[in-house]
Amino acid sequence: MIYRNICRLAKKEGLSINKLEQEAGLSSGSICKRGNSVSPTVRSVKAVADILGVTVDDLLTDTQGGE
C-alpha cells in the first residue's frame, strides 16, 4: 500500500521515483524495495512525505479504495 501511494503521489507531483529517491537522500532503488514488502525506515517515510507535501499518514492510508 505505501509503495502504491508513493507512486501515485509522485506521479501527481510530476516526479519520477528515481528523482524522489534523490531528493529524499535515499539510495537508488530503495523505494522500489517497498513494493517487494521491505519495511521502510521512519526517516525515509518522513523524507518522502515531506517532498510530496503530504503527511506520513497519507502514505500509510489506503485512500484509493484498493486501487
C-alpha positions in Angstrom: 0.0 0.0 0.0 2.7 2.5 0.9 4.5 1.8 -2.4 1.3 2.3 -4.4 0.6 5.6 -2.5 4.1 6.9 -3.1 3.9 6.1 -6.8 0.5 7.8 -7.1 1.6 10.9 -5.3 4.9 11.2 -7.1 3.2 10.9 -10.4 0.7 13.6 -9.3 3.7 15.9 -8.4 5.4 15.1 -11.7 8.3 13.3 -10.0 9.9 10.1 -11.1 10.6 7.5 -8.4 14.4 8.0 -9.1 14.1 11.8 -8.7 12.1 11.3 -5.5 14.8 9.0 -4.1 17.5 11.5 -4.9 15.6 14.4 -3.3 14.9 12.3 -0.2 18.5 11.3 0.1 17.7 7.7 -0.4 19.7 5.1 -2.3 18.7 4.2 -5.8 16.0 1.6 -5.8 15.1 2.0 -2.2 11.5 3.0 -2.9 11.1 0.0 -5.3 12.0 -2.3 -2.4 8.8 -1.1 -0.7 6.9 -2.8 -3.5 8.7 -6.0 -2.5 7.5 -6.0 1.1 10.6 -4.4 2.6 9.7 -2.2 5.5 10.8 1.4 5.1 12.5 3.3 7.9 10.7 6.1 9.7 13.3 8.6 8.4 12.7 7.6 4.7 8.9 7.7 5.0 9.1 11.1 6.6 11.5 12.4 3.9 9.3 11.1 1.1 6.2 12.6 2.7 7.9 16.0 3.1 8.9 16.1 -0.5 5.5 15.1 -1.7 3.8 17.6 0.6 1.8 15.1 2.4 1.7 13.6 5.9 3.2 10.2 6.8 -0.4 9.1 7.4 -1.3 9.9 3.8 1.4 7.5 2.7 0.2 4.8 5.1 -3.5 5.1 4.4 -5.3 3.4 1.6 -7.3 6.4 0.3 -7.8 5.0 -3.2 -10.1 2.1 -2.2 -7.6 -0.6 -3.0 -6.7 0.7 -6.5 
